[in-house]
Amino acid sequence: MQNTEIELLNAQQTMALLGIKENAFNRFRKLNPDFPQPLPGLGKRLFLKSAVIAFINMKCGGRI
């Protein structure tokens, strides 16, 4: 069995990575339905870092 490390981001870390403030985060998610959904059952608004980075790369043409 192979060990795999998974990095999670909380909402504040995700907003910092996106460069937006909390009052714009919910609107951003509504306007971008392809943005990764929070992980269910792990707490409130935890996101997979790799999914967030993939979303940014897709939108920005691979700059991150």
All heavy atoms as TSV, in Angstrom:
chain	resi	resn	atom	element	x	y	z
A	1	MET	N	N	0.827	-1.175	0.000
A	1	MET	CA	C	0.000	0.000	0.000
A	1	MET	C	C	0.876	1.245	0.000
A	1	MET	O	O	1.845	1.327	0.736
A	1	MET	CB	C	-0.911	-0.027	1.223
A	1	MET	CG	C	-1.894	1.085	1.278
A	1	MET	SD	S	-3.033	0.767	2.649
A	1	MET	CE	C	-4.042	2.168	2.478
A	2	GLN	N	N	0.508	2.199	-0.823
A	2	GLN	CA	C	1.309	3.402	-0.966
A	2	GLN	C	C	0.731	4.525	-0.103
A	2	GLN	O	O	-0.476	4.753	-0.091
A	2	GLN	CB	C	1.297	3.821	-2.426
A	2	GLN	CG	C	2.237	4.936	-2.753
A	2	GLN	CD	C	2.225	5.249	-4.242
A	2	GLN	OE1	O	1.234	5.006	-4.912
A	2	GLN	NE2	N	3.316	5.772	-4.740
A	3	ASN	N	N	1.604	5.215	0.630
A	3	ASN	CA	C	1.167	6.350	1.440
A	3	ASN	C	C	0.996	7.570	0.549
A	3	ASN	O	O	1.858	7.869	-0.275
A	3	ASN	CB	C	2.174	6.664	2.543
A	3	ASN	CG	C	2.166	5.609	3.621
A	3	ASN	OD1	O	1.184	4.901	3.789
A	3	ASN	ND2	N	3.251	5.504	4.349
A	4	THR	N	N	-0.117	8.247	0.717
A	4	THR	CA	C	-0.387	9.449	-0.056
A	4	THR	C	C	-0.732	10.577	0.896
A	4	THR	O	O	-1.566	10.412	1.771
A	4	THR	CB	C	-1.573	9.214	-1.019
A	4	THR	OG1	O	-1.298	8.070	-1.819
A	4	THR	CG2	C	-1.789	10.406	-1.902
A	5	GLU	N	N	-0.088	11.689	0.711
A	5	GLU	CA	C	-0.362	12.847	1.548
A	5	GLU	C	C	-1.347	13.758	0.833
A	5	GLU	O	O	-1.165	14.080	-0.341
A	5	GLU	CB	C	0.931	13.616	1.826
A	5	GLU	CG	C	0.763	14.717	2.832
A	5	GLU	CD	C	2.086	15.334	3.218
A	5	GLU	OE1	O	3.021	14.581	3.516
A	5	GLU	OE2	O	2.166	16.562	3.194
A	6	ILE	N	N	-2.391	14.142	1.537
A	6	ILE	CA	C	-3.417	15.016	0.972
A	6	ILE	C	C	-3.385	16.331	1.735
A	6	ILE	O	O	-3.439	16.332	2.965
A	6	ILE	CB	C	-4.814	14.369	1.088
A	6	ILE	CG1	C	-4.858	13.085	0.281
A	6	ILE	CG2	C	-5.891	15.341	0.632
A	6	ILE	CD1	C	-6.119	12.289	0.467
A	7	GLU	N	N	-3.273	17.414	1.002
A	7	GLU	CA	C	-3.270	18.731	1.632
A	7	GLU	C	C	-4.659	19.334	1.558
A	7	GLU	O	O	-5.293	19.324	0.499
A	7	GLU	CB	C	-2.272	19.653	0.941
A	7	GLU	CG	C	-0.832	19.242	1.149
A	7	GLU	CD	C	0.116	20.243	0.529
A	7	GLU	OE1	O	0.242	21.341	1.091
A	7	GLU	OE2	O	0.699	19.903	-0.506
A	8	LEU	N	N	-5.115	19.847	2.689
A	8	LEU	CA	C	-6.411	20.502	2.759
A	8	LEU	C	C	-6.209	21.986	3.019
A	8	LEU	O	O	-5.253	22.398	3.667
A	8	LEU	CB	C	-7.260	19.904	3.888
A	8	LEU	CG	C	-7.594	18.429	3.787
A	8	LEU	CD1	C	-8.375	17.987	5.011
A	8	LEU	CD2	C	-8.380	18.141	2.527
A	9	LEU	N	N	-7.120	22.774	2.499
A	9	LEU	CA	C	-7.140	24.214	2.751
A	9	LEU	C	C	-8.451	24.562	3.440
A	9	LEU	O	O	-9.510	24.093	3.030
A	9	LEU	CB	C	-7.071	24.996	1.443
A	9	LEU	CG	C	-5.843	24.826	0.567
A	9	LEU	CD1	C	-6.043	25.537	-0.758
A	9	LEU	CD2	C	-4.621	25.365	1.272
A	10	ASN	N	N	-8.365	25.396	4.467
A	10	ASN	CA	C	-9.614	25.893	5.031
A	10	ASN	C	C	-10.068	27.083	4.183
A	10	ASN	O	O	-9.392	27.487	3.235
A	10	ASN	CB	C	-9.466	26.237	6.517
A	10	ASN	CG	C	-8.477	27.356	6.777
A	10	ASN	OD1	O	-8.272	28.239	5.956
A	10	ASN	ND2	N	-7.850	27.317	7.937
A	11	ALA	N	N	-11.206	27.629	4.507
A	11	ALA	CA	C	-11.764	28.706	3.686
A	11	ALA	C	C	-10.841	29.923	3.638
A	11	ALA	O	O	-10.668	30.532	2.581
A	11	ALA	CB	C	-13.149	29.098	4.204
A	12	GLN	N	N	-10.228	30.270	4.758
A	12	GLN	CA	C	-9.345	31.439	4.787
A	12	GLN	C	C	-8.123	31.240	3.898
A	12	GLN	O	O	-7.710	32.149	3.182
A	12	GLN	CB	C	-8.897	31.750	6.234
A	12	GLN	CG	C	-9.994	32.303	7.103
A	12	GLN	CD	C	-10.964	31.229	7.599
A	12	GLN	OE1	O	-10.635	30.055	7.668
A	12	GLN	NE2	N	-12.181	31.640	7.919
A	13	GLN	N	N	-7.548	30.054	3.924
A	13	GLN	CA	C	-6.393	29.768	3.071
A	13	GLN	C	C	-6.790	29.770	1.593
A	13	GLN	O	O	-6.032	30.249	0.744
A	13	GLN	CB	C	-5.793	28.414	3.447
A	13	GLN	CG	C	-5.175	28.381	4.815
A	13	GLN	CD	C	-4.866	26.974	5.271
A	13	GLN	OE1	O	-5.659	26.056	5.058
A	13	GLN	NE2	N	-3.715	26.796	5.907
A	14	THR	N	N	-7.977	29.257	1.306
A	14	THR	CA	C	-8.465	29.236	-0.066
A	14	THR	C	C	-8.679	30.651	-0.578
A	14	THR	O	O	-8.288	30.985	-1.698
A	14	THR	CB	C	-9.773	28.425	-0.161
A	14	THR	OG1	O	-9.524	27.109	0.343
A	14	THR	CG2	C	-10.267	28.334	-1.592
A	15	MET	N	N	-9.279	31.505	0.255
A	15	MET	CA	C	-9.508	32.901	-0.140
A	15	MET	C	C	-8.183	33.623	-0.357
A	15	MET	O	O	-8.054	34.406	-1.303
A	15	MET	CB	C	-10.343	33.617	0.913
A	15	MET	CG	C	-11.784	33.175	0.934
A	15	MET	SD	S	-12.779	34.052	2.148
A	15	MET	CE	C	-12.433	33.096	3.609
A	16	ALA	N	N	-7.201	33.360	0.486
A	16	ALA	CA	C	-5.889	33.993	0.324
A	16	ALA	C	C	-5.240	33.552	-0.988
A	16	ALA	O	O	-4.652	34.376	-1.697
A	16	ALA	CB	C	-4.993	33.648	1.513
A	17	LEU	N	N	-5.366	32.272	-1.310
A	17	LEU	CA	C	-4.802	31.758	-2.560
A	17	LEU	C	C	-5.481	32.394	-3.774
A	17	LEU	O	O	-4.831	32.701	-4.770
A	17	LEU	CB	C	-4.956	30.237	-2.596
A	17	LEU	CG	C	-4.197	29.470	-3.644
A	17	LEU	CD1	C	-2.697	29.689	-3.501
A	17	LEU	CD2	C	-4.509	27.994	-3.531
A	18	LEU	N	N	-6.789	32.619	-3.670
A	18	LEU	CA	C	-7.543	33.239	-4.757
A	18	LEU	C	C	-7.396	34.758	-4.778
A	18	LEU	O	O	-7.707	35.400	-5.778
A	18	LEU	CB	C	-9.029	32.885	-4.643
A	18	LEU	CG	C	-9.391	31.424	-4.852
A	18	LEU	CD1	C	-10.827	31.177	-4.435
A	18	LEU	CD2	C	-9.180	31.032	-6.307
A	19	GLY	N	N	-6.967	35.330	-3.667
A	19	GLY	CA	C	-6.823	36.782	-3.578
A	19	GLY	C	C	-8.141	37.507	-3.425
A	19	GLY	O	O	-8.290	38.625	-3.914
A	20	ILE	N	N	-9.100	36.869	-2.738
A	20	ILE	CA	C	-10.396	37.513	-2.514
A	20	ILE	C	C	-10.708	37.537	-1.025
A	20	ILE	O	O	-10.141	36.780	-0.245
A	20	ILE	CB	C	-11.543	36.807	-3.283
A	20	ILE	CG1	C	-11.658	35.340	-2.880
A	20	ILE	CG2	C	-11.339	36.920	-4.774
A	20	ILE	CD1	C	-12.810	34.611	-3.535
A	21	LYS	N	N	-11.619	38.420	-0.650
A	21	LYS	CA	C	-12.024	38.558	0.745
A	21	LYS	C	C	-13.242	37.693	1.024
A	21	LYS	O	O	-13.932	37.250	0.116
A	21	LYS	CB	C	-12.320	40.016	1.066
A	21	LYS	CG	C	-11.106	40.890	0.897
A	21	LYS	CD	C	-11.370	42.274	1.405
A	21	LYS	CE	C	-10.182	43.141	1.098
A	21	LYS	NZ	N	-9.333	43.407	2.176
A	22	GLU	N	N	-13.518	37.481	2.309
A	22	GLU	CA	C	-14.589	36.569	2.699
A	22	GLU	C	C	-15.949	36.980	2.164
A	22	GLU	O	O	-16.727	36.133	1.736
A	22	GLU	CB	C	-14.660	36.432	4.221
A	22	GLU	CG	C	-15.655	35.378	4.655
A	22	GLU	CD	C	-15.521	35.010	6.112
A	22	GLU	OE1	O	-14.621	35.523	6.791
A	22	GLU	OE2	O	-16.330	34.203	6.559
A	23	ASN	N	N	-16.240	38.273	2.136
A	23	ASN	CA	C	-17.562	38.702	1.666
A	23	ASN	C	C	-17.754	38.433	0.172
A	23	ASN	O	O	-18.876	38.394	-0.304
A	23	ASN	CB	C	-17.822	40.165	1.992
A	23	ASN	CG	C	-16.792	41.097	1.387
A	23	ASN	OD1	O	-15.821	40.680	0.792
A	23	ASN	ND2	N	-17.007	42.385	1.564
A	24	ALA	N	N	-16.685	38.195	-0.562
A	24	ALA	CA	C	-16.796	37.890	-1.993
A	24	ALA	C	C	-16.692	36.395	-2.294
A	24	ALA	O	O	-16.970	35.971	-3.409
A	24	ALA	CB	C	-15.706	38.635	-2.765
A	25	PHE	N	N	-16.321	35.594	-1.297
A	25	PHE	CA	C	-16.053	34.176	-1.529
A	25	PHE	C	C	-17.307	33.416	-1.959
A	25	PHE	O	O	-17.270	32.651	-2.927
A	25	PHE	CB	C	-15.443	33.552	-0.281
A	25	PHE	CG	C	-14.954	32.144	-0.469
A	25	PHE	CD1	C	-14.103	31.813	-1.508
A	25	PHE	CD2	C	-15.318	31.142	0.410
A	25	PHE	CE1	C	-13.639	30.522	-1.677
A	25	PHE	CE2	C	-14.859	29.852	0.255
A	25	PHE	CZ	C	-14.012	29.542	-0.784
A	26	ASN	N	N	-18.417	33.608	-1.272
A	26	ASN	CA	C	-19.650	32.902	-1.642
A	26	ASN	C	C	-20.121	33.313	-3.028
A	26	ASN	O	O	-20.556	32.476	-3.815
A	26	ASN	CB	C	-20.748	33.138	-0.605
A	26	ASN	CG	C	-20.491	32.364	0.662
A	26	ASN	OD1	O	-19.834	31.334	0.662
A	26	ASN	ND2	N	-21.003	32.871	1.768
A	27	ARG	N	N	-20.025	34.603	-3.328
A	27	ARG	CA	C	-20.414	35.065	-4.669
A	27	ARG	C	C	-19.493	34.466	-5.735
A	27	ARG	O	O	-19.946	34.046	-6.799
A	27	ARG	CB	C	-20.387	36.585	-4.727
A	27	ARG	CG	C	-20.845	37.103	-6.052
A	27	ARG	CD	C	-21.005	38.590	-6.047
A	27	ARG	NE	N	-21.464	38.989	-7.363
A	27	ARG	CZ	C	-21.214	40.139	-7.891
A	27	ARG	NH1	N	-20.561	41.058	-7.234
A	27	ARG	NH2	N	-21.637	40.426	-9.098
A	28	PHE	N	N	-18.206	34.430	-5.451
A	28	PHE	CA	C	-17.242	33.827	-6.371
A	28	PHE	C	C	-17.622	32.380	-6.660
A	28	PHE	O	O	-17.613	31.941	-7.810
A	28	PHE	CB	C	-15.826	33.903	-5.776
A	28	PHE	CG	C	-14.799	33.179	-6.586
A	28	PHE	CD1	C	-14.203	33.798	-7.671
A	28	PHE	CD2	C	-14.427	31.874	-6.273
A	28	PHE	CE1	C	-13.250	33.129	-8.435
A	28	PHE	CE2	C	-13.487	31.202	-7.025
A	28	PHE	CZ	C	-12.898	31.833	-8.105
A	29	ARG	N	N	-17.971	31.618	-5.620
A	29	ARG	CA	C	-18.334	30.218	-5.801
A	29	ARG	C	C	-19.621	30.075	-6.609
A	29	ARG	O	O	-19.745	29.162	-7.419
A	29	ARG	CB	C	-18.464	29.524	-4.449
A	29	ARG	CG	C	-17.100	29.323	-3.805
A	29	ARG	CD	C	-17.138	28.675	-2.456
A	29	ARG	NE	N	-17.886	27.426	-2.480
A	29	ARG	CZ	C	-18.520	26.942	-1.426
A	29	ARG	NH1	N	-18.510	27.590	-0.285
A	29	ARG	NH2	N	-19.171	25.803	-1.510
A	30	LYS	N	N	-20.578	30.976	-6.407
A	30	LYS	CA	C	-21.821	30.921	-7.183
A	30	LYS	C	C	-21.574	31.256	-8.651
A	30	LYS	O	O	-22.195	30.673	-9.542
A	30	LYS	CB	C	-22.861	31.887	-6.605
A	30	LYS	CG	C	-23.470	31.404	-5.320
A	30	LYS	CD	C	-24.469	32.402	-4.780
A	30	LYS	CE	C	-24.958	31.958	-3.410
A	30	LYS	NZ	N	-25.837	32.943	-2.791
A	31	LEU	N	N	-20.679	32.189	-8.916
A	31	LEU	CA	C	-20.383	32.591	-10.286
A	31	LEU	C	C	-19.463	31.599	-11.012
A	31	LEU	O	O	-19.326	31.661	-12.227
A	31	LEU	CB	C	-19.744	33.983	-10.301
A	31	LEU	CG	C	-20.658	35.126	-9.866
A	31	LEU	CD1	C	-19.861	36.424	-9.760
A	31	LEU	CD2	C	-21.820	35.284	-10.818
A	32	ASN	N	N	-18.845	30.715	-10.261
A	32	ASN	CA	C	-17.943	29.706	-10.824
A	32	ASN	C	C	-18.395	28.323	-10.366
A	32	ASN	O	O	-17.786	27.726	-9.462
A	32	ASN	CB	C	-16.496	29.971	-10.376
A	32	ASN	CG	C	-15.956	31.248	-10.954
A	32	ASN	OD1	O	-15.581	31.287	-12.108
A	32	ASN	ND2	N	-15.939	32.302	-10.156
A	33	PRO	N	N	-19.449	27.788	-10.982
A	33	PRO	CA	C	-19.973	26.494	-10.522
A	33	PRO	C	C	-18.987	25.336	-10.663
A	33	PRO	O	O	-19.161	24.303	-10.026
A	33	PRO	CB	C	-21.207	26.280	-11.396
A	33	PRO	CG	C	-21.023	27.166	-12.573
A	33	PRO	CD	C	-20.179	28.321	-12.116
A	34	ASP	N	N	-17.942	25.513	-11.462
A	34	ASP	CA	C	-16.932	24.464	-11.601
A	34	ASP	C	C	-15.856	24.541	-10.515
A	34	ASP	O	O	-14.937	23.723	-10.491
A	34	ASP	CB	C	-16.304	24.494	-12.990
A	34	ASP	CG	C	-15.769	25.861	-13.395
A	34	ASP	OD1	O	-16.181	26.867	-12.792
A	34	ASP	OD2	O	-14.953	25.920	-14.321
A	35	PHE	N	N	-15.976	25.519	-9.598
A	35	PHE	CA	C	-15.038	25.598	-8.482
A	35	PHE	C	C	-15.248	24.386	-7.578
A	35	PHE	O	O	-16.371	23.962	-7.352
A	35	PHE	CB	C	-15.259	26.895	-7.684
A	35	PHE	CG	C	-14.222	27.113	-6.621
A	35	PHE	CD1	C	-12.955	27.541	-6.961
A	35	PHE	CD2	C	-14.517	26.883	-5.292
A	35	PHE	CE1	C	-11.992	27.735	-5.984
A	35	PHE	CE2	C	-13.558	27.072	-4.308
A	35	PHE	CZ	C	-12.290	27.501	-4.656
A	36	PRO	N	N	-14.160	23.795	-7.069
A	36	PRO	CA	C	-14.293	22.595	-6.222
A	36	PRO	C	C	-15.224	22.827	-5.022
A	36	PRO	O	O	-15.192	23.879	-4.394
A	36	PRO	CB	C	-12.867	22.326	-5.743
A	36	PRO	CG	C	-11.997	23.029	-6.712
A	36	PRO	CD	C	-12.775	24.208	-7.226
A	37	GLN	N	N	-16.019	21.812	-4.718
A	37	GLN	CA	C	-16.924	21.865	-3.575
A	37	GLN	C	C	-16.158	21.512	-2.298
A	37	GLN	O	O	-15.173	20.779	-2.343
A	37	GLN	CB	C	-18.069	20.869	-3.770
A	37	GLN	CG	C	-18.978	21.219	-4.931
A	37	GLN	CD	C	-19.677	22.542	-4.710
A	37	GLN	OE1	O	-20.236	22.800	-3.664
A	37	GLN	NE2	N	-19.622	23.407	-5.710
A	38	PRO	N	N	-16.616	22.031	-1.148
A	38	PRO	CA	C	-15.978	21.633	0.116
A	38	PRO	C	C	-16.122	20.125	0.333
A	38	PRO	O	O	-17.073	19.509	-0.144
A	38	PRO	CB	C	-16.756	22.400	1.176
A	38	PRO	CG	C	-17.594	23.383	0.465
A	38	PRO	CD	C	-17.704	22.960	-0.957
A	39	LEU	N	N	-15.191	19.562	1.045
A	39	LEU	CA	C	-15.231	18.135	1.321
A	39	LEU	C	C	-16.329	17.838	2.340
A	39	LEU	O	O	-16.386	18.470	3.391
A	39	LEU	CB	C	-13.883	17.660	1.862
A	39	LEU	CG	C	-12.728	17.808	0.888
A	39	LEU	CD1	C	-11.417	17.493	1.587
A	39	LEU	CD2	C	-12.927	16.895	-0.299
A	40	PRO	N	N	-17.192	16.887	2.050
A	40	PRO	CA	C	-18.276	16.568	2.986
A	40	PRO	C	C	-17.766	15.784	4.191
A	40	PRO	O	O	-16.850	14.965	4.073
A	40	PRO	CB	C	-19.221	15.708	2.142
A	40	PRO	CG	C	-18.347	15.082	1.109
A	40	PRO	CD	C	-17.245	16.090	0.846
A	41	GLY	N	N	-18.317	16.083	5.340
A	41	GLY	CA	C	-18.044	15.312	6.539
A	41	GLY	C	C	-16.737	15.595	7.240
A	41	GLY	O	O	-16.442	14.998	8.257
A	42	LEU	N	N	-15.923	16.495	6.724
A	42	LEU	CA	C	-14.627	16.777	7.354
A	42	LEU	C	C	-14.610	18.107	8.106
A	42	LEU	O	O	-13.586	18.535	8.575
A	42	LEU	CB	C	-13.509	16.786	6.305
A	42	LEU	CG	C	-13.194	15.447	5.667
A	42	LEU	CD1	C	-12.111	15.607	4.616
A	42	LEU	CD2	C	-12.752	14.443	6.714
A	43	GLY	N	N	-15.710	18.757	8.178
A	43	GLY	CA	C	-15.758	20.058	8.812
A	43	GLY	C	C	-16.297	21.066	7.840
A	43	GLY	O	O	-16.651	20.747	6.712
A	44	LYS	N	N	-16.351	22.286	8.284
A	44	LYS	CA	C	-16.957	23.323	7.460
A	44	LYS	C	C	-15.940	23.923	6.496
A	44	LYS	O	O	-14.907	24.424	6.910
A	44	LYS	CB	C	-17.535	24.407	8.358
A	44	LYS	CG	C	-18.413	25.370	7.618
A	44	LYS	CD	C	-19.123	26.291	8.566
A	44	LYS	CE	C	-20.063	27.177	7.789
A	44	LYS	NZ	N	-20.774	28.074	8.665
A	45	ARG	N	N	-16.234	23.838	5.226
A	45	ARG	CA	C	-15.477	24.476	4.158
A	45	ARG	C	C	-13.998	24.110	4.123
A	45	ARG	O	O	-13.125	24.949	4.188
A	45	ARG	CB	C	-15.668	25.985	4.208
A	45	ARG	CG	C	-17.097	26.378	4.039
A	45	ARG	CD	C	-17.370	27.798	3.711
A	45	ARG	NE	N	-16.658	28.796	4.465
A	45	ARG	CZ	C	-16.692	30.077	4.179
A	45	ARG	NH1	N	-17.417	30.507	3.193
A	45	ARG	NH2	N	-16.031	30.949	4.880
A	46	LEU	N	N	-13.727	22.824	4.001
A	46	LEU	CA	C	-12.373	22.353	3.753
A	46	LEU	C	C	-12.286	21.935	2.293
A	46	LEU	O	O	-13.161	21.234	1.781
A	46	LEU	CB	C	-12.026	21.170	4.657
A	46	LEU	CG	C	-11.855	21.474	6.127
A	46	LEU	CD1	C	-11.616	20.186	6.904
A	46	LEU	CD2	C	-10.718	22.447	6.373
A	47	PHE	N	N	-11.227	22.368	1.622
A	47	PHE	CA	C	-11.063	22.119	0.200
A	47	PHE	C	C	-9.763	21.355	-0.042
A	47	PHE	O	O	-8.783	21.555	0.669
A	47	PHE	CB	C	-11.015	23.440	-0.574
A	47	PHE	CG	C	-12.245	24.278	-0.422
A	47	PHE	CD1	C	-12.362	25.187	0.615
A	47	PHE	CD2	C	-13.293	24.153	-1.313
A	47	PHE	CE1	C	-13.505	25.955	0.753
A	47	PHE	CE2	C	-14.434	24.917	-1.187
A	47	PHE	CZ	C	-14.541	25.820	-0.144
A	48	LEU	N	N	-9.759	20.515	-1.067
A	48	LEU	CA	C	-8.527	19.857	-1.480
A	48	LEU	C	C	-7.637	20.888	-2.168
A	48	LEU	O	O	-8.064	21.554	-3.119
A	48	LEU	CB	C	-8.814	18.733	-2.475
A	48	LEU	CG	C	-9.251	17.401	-1.922
A	48	LEU	CD1	C	-9.631	16.463	-3.054
A	48	LEU	CD2	C	-8.165	16.789	-1.072
A	49	LYS	N	N	-6.417	21.027	-1.689
A	49	LYS	CA	C	-5.502	22.011	-2.270
A	49	LYS	C	C	-5.258	21.720	-3.743
A	49	LYS	O	O	-5.258	22.638	-4.566
A	49	LYS	CB	C	-4.187	22.026	-1.499
A	49	LYS	CG	C	-3.224	23.072	-1.995
A	49	LYS	CD	C	-1.966	23.126	-1.159
A	49	LYS	CE	C	-1.032	24.209	-1.655
A	49	LYS	NZ	N	0.179	24.288	-0.826
A	50	SER	N	N	-5.081	20.459	-4.094
A	50	SER	CA	C	-4.811	20.116	-5.489
A	50	SER	C	C	-5.977	20.496	-6.404
A	50	SER	O	O	-5.769	20.925	-7.538
A	50	SER	CB	C	-4.497	18.626	-5.619
A	50	SER	OG	O	-5.592	17.850	-5.157
A	51	ALA	N	N	-7.214	20.377	-5.907
A	51	ALA	CA	C	-8.382	20.737	-6.713
A	51	ALA	C	C	-8.459	22.242	-6.909
A	51	ALA	O	O	-8.796	22.722	-7.999
A	51	ALA	CB	C	-9.658	20.218	-6.062
A	52	VAL	N	N	-8.144	23.006	-5.878
A	52	VAL	CA	C	-8.162	24.467	-5.981
A	52	VAL	C	C	-7.082	24.935	-6.950
A	52	VAL	O	O	-7.328	25.787	-7.811
A	52	VAL	CB	C	-8.006	25.125	-4.589
A	52	VAL	CG1	C	-7.859	26.631	-4.705
A	52	VAL	CG2	C	-9.194	24.775	-3.688
A	53	ILE	N	N	-5.877	24.364	-6.838
A	53	ILE	CA	C	-4.776	24.724	-7.742
A	53	ILE	C	C	-5.133	24.360	-9.183
A	53	ILE	O	O	-4.889	25.132	-10.112
A	53	ILE	CB	C	-3.462	24.034	-7.318
A	53	ILE	CG1	C	-3.019	24.513	-5.934
A	53	ILE	CG2	C	-2.362	24.248	-8.348
A	53	ILE	CD1	C	-2.617	25.967	-5.855
A	54	ALA	N	N	-5.741	23.193	-9.388
A	54	ALA	CA	C	-6.147	22.787	-10.741
A	54	ALA	C	C	-7.182	23.752	-11.316
A	54	ALA	O	O	-7.126	24.103	-12.495
A	54	ALA	CB	C	-6.702	21.363	-10.719
A	55	PHE	N	N	-8.117	24.207	-10.487
A	55	PHE	CA	C	-9.123	25.173	-10.927
A	55	PHE	C	C	-8.454	26.487	-11.349
A	55	PHE	O	O	-8.745	27.028	-12.405
A	55	PHE	CB	C	-10.138	25.441	-9.807
A	55	PHE	CG	C	-11.076	26.571	-10.113
A	55	PHE	CD1	C	-12.193	26.360	-10.898
A	55	PHE	CD2	C	-10.841	27.845	-9.624
A	55	PHE	CE1	C	-13.068	27.401	-11.192
A	55	PHE	CE2	C	-11.698	28.889	-9.912
A	55	PHE	CZ	C	-12.810	28.668	-10.699
A	56	ILE	N	N	-7.535	26.970	-10.522
A	56	ILE	CA	C	-6.836	28.229	-10.843
A	56	ILE	C	C	-6.044	28.069	-12.137
A	56	ILE	O	O	-6.078	28.952	-13.003
A	56	ILE	CB	C	-5.927	28.655	-9.674
A	56	ILE	CG1	C	-6.776	29.021	-8.462
A	56	ILE	CG2	C	-5.036	29.830	-10.083
A	56	ILE	CD1	C	-5.986	29.213	-7.183
A	57	ASN	N	N	-5.341	26.965	-12.282
A	57	ASN	CA	C	-4.567	26.726	-13.497
A	57	ASN	C	C	-5.461	26.679	-14.727
A	57	ASN	O	O	-5.110	27.200	-15.793
A	57	ASN	CB	C	-3.750	25.445	-13.390
A	57	ASN	CG	C	-2.545	25.607	-12.502
A	57	ASN	OD1	O	-2.064	26.712	-12.288
A	57	ASN	ND2	N	-2.070	24.506	-11.965
A	58	MET	N	N	-6.623	26.062	-14.599
A	58	MET	CA	C	-7.567	25.968	-15.712
A	58	MET	C	C	-8.063	27.367	-16.112
A	58	MET	O	O	-8.115	27.707	-17.283
A	58	MET	CB	C	-8.759	25.090	-15.324
A	58	MET	CG	C	-9.813	24.973	-16.399
A	58	MET	SD	S	-11.241	24.007	-15.856
A	58	MET	CE	C	-11.936	25.089	-14.616
A	59	LYS	N	N	-8.365	28.199	-15.116
A	59	LYS	CA	C	-8.893	29.537	-15.391
A	59	LYS	C	C	-7.820	30.512	-15.851
A	59	LYS	O	O	-8.073	31.420	-16.602
A	59	LYS	CB	C	-9.593	30.106	-14.149
A	59	LYS	CG	C	-10.864	29.389	-13.773
A	59	LYS	CD	C	-11.944	29.641	-14.778
A	59	LYS	CE	C	-13.257	29.028	-14.315
A	59	LYS	NZ	N	-14.354	29.282	-15.212
A	60	CYS	N	N	-6.594	30.314	-15.360
A	60	CYS	CA	C	-5.509	31.266	-15.629
A	60	CYS	C	C	-4.528	30.782	-16.685
A	60	CYS	O	O	-3.507	31.419	-16.911
A	60	CYS	CB	C	-4.745	31.565	-14.344
A	60	CYS	SG	S	-5.759	32.300	-13.068
A	61	GLY	N	N	-4.783	29.669	-17.281
A	61	GLY	CA	C	-3.892	29.180	-18.323
A	61	GLY	C	C	-2.598	28.593	-17.797
A	61	GLY	O	O	-1.561	28.681	-18.445
A	62	GLY	N	N	-2.612	28.008	-16.594
A	62	GLY	CA	C	-1.431	27.312	-16.066
A	62	GLY	C	C	-0.363	28.189	-15.483
A	62	GLY	O	O	0.800	27.853	-15.536
A	63	ARG	N	N	-0.722	29.314	-14.907
A	63	ARG	CA	C	0.273	30.219	-14.342
A	63	ARG	C	C	0.725	29.836	-12.943
A	63	ARG	O	O	1.725	30.323	-12.463
A	63	ARG	CB	C	-0.262	31.638	-14.312
A	63	ARG	CG	C	-0.348	32.233	-15.689
A	63	ARG	CD	C	-0.702	33.677	-15.612
A	63	ARG	NE	N	-1.787	33.892	-16.564
A	63	ARG	CZ	C	-2.692	34.804	-16.469
A	63	ARG	NH1	N	-2.700	35.624	-15.466
A	63	ARG	NH2	N	-3.625	34.922	-17.388
A	64	ILE	N	N	-0.023	28.984	-12.236
A	64	ILE	CA	C	0.362	28.627	-10.861
A	64	ILE	C	C	0.887	27.210	-10.851
A	64	ILE	O	O	0.354	26.344	-11.442
A	64	ILE	CB	C	-0.840	28.772	-9.896
A	64	ILE	CG1	C	-1.192	30.231	-9.777
A	64	ILE	CG2	C	-0.520	28.182	-8.543
A	64	ILE	CD1	C	-2.322	30.524	-8.841
